Amino acid sequence: MEVRPIDNKMELADRSVGFLLTITSLSIFTYYTFWVIILPFVDDDHFVHNYFLPREYAILIPVSAGVALLSFLSIFIGFVMLKSKKKVA
């Protein structure tokens, strides 16, 4: 069995992509948490409200994303099931 050296360029690329995904996820989580949990306790005429969407979108966006995710997942599973039926037949 041959042992190959680790490709440092790929490792660096994987780490940078992972770092970017982590920063993006933390940013979205912080924005959404502040928007949903803290912002309702801030006065309506405060300037910080200019940086956030209306509160209705706090429910509409995650529900839409969930429906889209479930739809794509269902379509993918359907295609996989159709392909496996064609191979058997």
QUIQUISUL-V708315 format. One record per run of one state. SS is the DSSP state (H for helix, E for strand, - for the rest). FROM is the first residue (numbers start at 1). TO is the last residue. If there is no record, write none. Layout:
ss=SS from=FROM to=TO
ss=SS from=FROM to=TO
//
This chain:
ss=- from=1 to=7
ss=H from=8 to=41
ss=- from=42 to=46
ss=H from=47 to=51
ss=- from=52 to=56
ss=H from=57 to=88
ss=- from=89 to=89
//
